[in-house]
Amino acid sequence: MGDEGSTLSSAFPAGYQIPTIQNLPPGSSNYQQLLALIEEIGRDIRPSYTGNKVCAERLKRSLIHARHLLKECVVDADNDRKKGNEASAKALAQFAQTVKAAQAATAAGSSKSSQ
């Protein structure tokens, strides 16, 4: 298994780093993983056009992984939107109560001053 890394790195031009999304810090969001994977895919496109089979295979695997991450990102975005709507509804209800209390205080203050 240790020899695979050396054979892979010899298949690329000097100075080319083999990109991996495993280098992301733990707890990275799906969105950050997807961005890193898109960057990785961009590096594999040109070598796959020149017939590099290693890059072509990695590109296929990366596209499958990207599809999966994209689905997770859509689910995350929907969940965030729902949470945001719930939070907005709570904030709006609190604001409405504050306005009603202010109106009641104003009405009570104006009725006292007219007496």
GUZA-298624 format. One record per residue: residue number from 1; residue in one letter; x, y, z of N, C-alpha, C in turn. Coordinates in steps of 0.02 Angstrom, whole numbers, plus 50000, padded with zeros to 5 digits. Layout:
- NUM|a|X|Y|Z|X|Y|Z|X|Y|Z
...
***
This chain:
- 1|m|50041|49941|50000|50000|50000|50000|50043|50063|50000
- 2|g|50101|50061|50031|50145|50118|50032|50173|50134|49963
- 3|d|50177|50084|49920|50203|50094|49853|50154|50129|49808
- 4|e|50088|50123|49824|50037|50155|49782|50046|50230|49780
- 5|g|50062|50261|49836|50071|50334|49838|50128|50356|49795
- 6|s|50183|50317|49794|50240|50337|49754|50225|50328|49680
- 7|t|50187|50275|49661|50170|50266|49591|50120|50318|49568
- 8|l|50074|50338|49612|50027|50390|49593|50062|50457|49584
- 9|s|50108|50473|49630|50141|50538|49625|50188|50540|49565
- 10|s|50214|50482|49543|50257|50483|49485|50217|50490|49420
- 11|a|50151|50480|49423|50109|50487|49364|50092|50560|49350
- 12|f|50109|50605|49394|50092|50675|49387|50155|50716|49374
- 13|p|50147|50775|49344|50205|50818|49333|50236|50840|49399
- 14|a|50299|50859|49397|50333|50882|49457|50297|50942|49486
- 15|g|50291|50944|49552|50258|51000|49585|50183|50993|49590
- 16|y|50155|50942|49558|50082|50932|49562|50066|50895|49626
- 17|q|50022|50924|49665|50002|50890|49727|49939|50850|49713
- 18|i|49938|50790|49740|49879|50749|49734|49828|50776|49784
- 19|p|49773|50805|49760|49725|50836|49806|49684|50785|49844
- 20|t|49672|50800|49907|49628|50757|49947|49586|50802|49991
- 21|i|49524|50782|49998|49480|50821|50042|49485|50795|50113
- 22|q|49525|50743|50124|49534|50718|50192|49575|50766|50234
- 23|n|49607|50815|50204|49648|50863|50241|49606|50917|50273
- 24|l|49540|50917|50262|49497|50966|50294|49493|50952|50369
- 25|p|49486|51004|50409|49481|50993|50481|49418|50954|50498
- 26|p|49420|50915|50552|49360|50878|50572|49302|50925|50587
- 27|g|49243|50905|50569|49185|50946|50581|49172|50996|50525
- 28|s|49208|50990|50470|49196|51035|50413|49126|51022|50386
- 29|s|49095|51075|50364|49027|51067|50339|49028|51033|50271
- 30|n|48970|51007|50252|48963|50975|50187|48979|51026|50132
- 31|y|48960|51088|50144|48973|51141|50094|49048|51150|50084
- 32|q|49086|51152|50138|49159|51159|50132|49189|51099|50098
- 33|q|49164|51039|50113|49189|50979|50080|49173|50981|50006
- 34|l|49113|51006|49988|49094|51010|49918|49138|51060|49881
- 35|l|49152|51117|49912|49196|51166|49880|49266|51137|49868
- 36|a|49292|51101|49918|49358|51070|49910|49356|51017|49854
- 37|l|49302|50980|49851|49297|50928|49800|49291|50958|49730
- 38|i|49255|51014|49724|49249|51048|49659|49318|51072|49636
- 39|e|49356|51098|49683|49424|51120|49668|49466|51060|49644
- 40|e|49458|51004|49678|49494|50943|49660|49474|50919|49591
- 41|i|49409|50921|49576|49384|50900|49510|49414|50945|49456
- 42|g|49418|51009|49469|49447|51055|49420|49518|51038|49401
- 43|r|49555|51012|49449|49625|50993|49435|49630|50928|49395
- 44|d|49579|50887|49398|49581|50822|49363|49553|50824|49293
- 45|i|49519|50877|49274|49486|50879|49209|49537|50879|49152
- 46|r|49584|50924|49153|49633|50929|49098|49674|50865|49090
- 47|p|49703|50837|49144|49740|50774|49134|49697|50717|49108
- 48|s|49632|50717|49124|49590|50663|49099|49578|50670|49024
- 49|y|49578|50733|48999|49572|50744|48927|49633|50718|48889
- 50|t|49691|50720|48921|49752|50697|48888|49759|50622|48892
- 51|g|49712|50588|48922|49713|50515|48923|49742|50486|48987
- 52|n|49751|50525|49038|49777|50500|49102|49721|50460|49136
- 53|k|49730|50394|49137|49677|50350|49164|49668|50358|49239
- 54|v|49722|50372|49275|49717|50381|49348|49673|50441|49363
- 55|c|49685|50496|49327|49644|50557|49338|49572|50546|49316
- 56|a|49562|50509|49261|49494|50496|49237|49455|50455|49288
- 57|e|49486|50405|49317|49452|50365|49368|49438|50405|49431
- 58|r|49487|50446|49451|49477|50487|49511|49422|50539|49497
- 59|l|49419|50564|49435|49367|50612|49417|49298|50580|49422
- 60|k|49292|50518|49399|49227|50482|49405|49207|50474|49478
- 61|r|49254|50452|49520|49239|50444|49591|49221|50510|49624
- 62|s|49258|50562|49604|49245|50628|49633|49176|50654|49614
- 63|l|49155|50642|49552|49089|50665|49530|49033|50628|49568
- 64|i|49043|50565|49580|48994|50527|49620|48990|50555|49691
- 65|h|49049|50567|49720|49052|50595|49787|49021|50665|49788
- 66|a|49033|50705|49736|49006|50773|49733|48930|50771|49730
- 67|r|48902|50723|49692|48829|50717|49689|48801|50703|49758
- 68|h|48833|50659|49794|48811|50642|49862|48815|50703|49908
- 69|l|48872|50738|49906|48881|50798|49948|48830|50852|49930
- 70|l|48815|50859|49866|48768|50910|49844|48699|50895|49873
- 71|k|48679|50832|49872|48614|50813|49902|48612|50831|49976
- 72|e|48668|50816|50011|48672|50832|50082|48669|50908|50093
- 73|c|48702|50946|50050|48701|51019|50056|48630|51046|50046
- 74|v|48593|51017|49999|48524|51039|49987|48482|51025|50049
- 75|v|48490|50966|50079|48453|50949|50140|48472|50997|50196
- 76|d|48537|51010|50204|48560|51057|50256|48530|51126|50245
- 77|a|48529|51149|50183|48502|51215|50168|48427|51218|50183
- 78|d|48391|51165|50167|48319|51163|50183|48308|51164|50258
- 79|n|48348|51126|50294|48342|51125|50368|48358|51193|50397
- 80|d|48411|51226|50371|48428|51292|50396|48373|51343|50380
- 81|r|48343|51336|50322|48289|51381|50303|48229|51372|50349
- 82|k|48212|51309|50364|48157|51296|50409|48171|51323|50479
- 83|k|48232|51312|50503|48251|51339|50569|48248|51414|50568
- 84|g|48270|51444|50514|48268|51517|50507|48197|51543|50507
- 85|n|48152|51508|50474|48082|51528|50473|48051|51522|50542
- 86|e|48068|51468|50579|48042|51460|50647|48069|51516|50692
- 87|a|48133|51530|50685|48163|51584|50726|48132|51651|50708
- 88|s|48120|51662|50644|48090|51725|50622|48018|51731|50649
- 89|a|47981|51676|50649|47913|51676|50674|47912|51692|50749
- 90|k|47959|51662|50787|47964|51676|50859|47982|51749|50871
- 91|a|48029|51774|50833|48050|51844|50842|47992|51891|50825
- 92|l|47955|51874|50772|47898|51916|50753|47844|51915|50806
- 93|a|47832|51856|50836|47782|51851|50890|47803|51892|50950
- 94|q|47867|51889|50968|47892|51929|51024|47886|52004|51009
- 95|f|47902|52022|50947|47896|52093|50928|47823|52115|50932
- 96|a|47777|52073|50910|47706|52091|50912|47683|52100|50985
- 97|q|47707|52056|51030|47689|52064|51101|47717|52129|51129
- 98|t|47778|52145|51110|47809|52207|51134|47770|52268|51109
- 99|v|47748|52266|51046|47710|52322|51018|47643|52328|51054
- 100|k|47609|52271|51067|47545|52273|51102|47554|52301|51172
- 101|a|47607|52280|51207|47620|52305|51274|47634|52380|51272
- 102|a|47671|52403|51222|47686|52474|51216|47622|52513|51201
- 103|q|47579|52486|51158|47516|52520|51141|47471|52523|51203
- 104|a|47470|52469|51242|47429|52468|51303|47456|52519|51353
- 105|a|47522|52523|51359|47552|52571|51406|47538|52642|51382
- 106|t|47541|52653|51318|47528|52720|51291|47455|52739|51301
- 107|a|47412|52690|51289|47340|52703|51298|47324|52717|51372
- 108|a|47355|52679|51416|47344|52689|51487|47373|52757|51509
- 109|g|47428|52776|51483|47459|52840|51499|47418|52899|51474
- 110|s|47390|52893|51414|47351|52948|51386|47284|52955|51421
- 111|s|47255|52900|51445|47191|52904|51480|47201|52935|51549
- 112|k|47259|52924|51581|47273|52954|51646|47285|53029|51638
- 113|s|47317|53049|51585|47333|53120|51577|47272|53159|51558
- 114|s|47221|53128|51527|47161|53164|51509|47114|53171|51568
- 115|q|47127|53134|51622|47084|53140|51681|47106|53193|51724
***
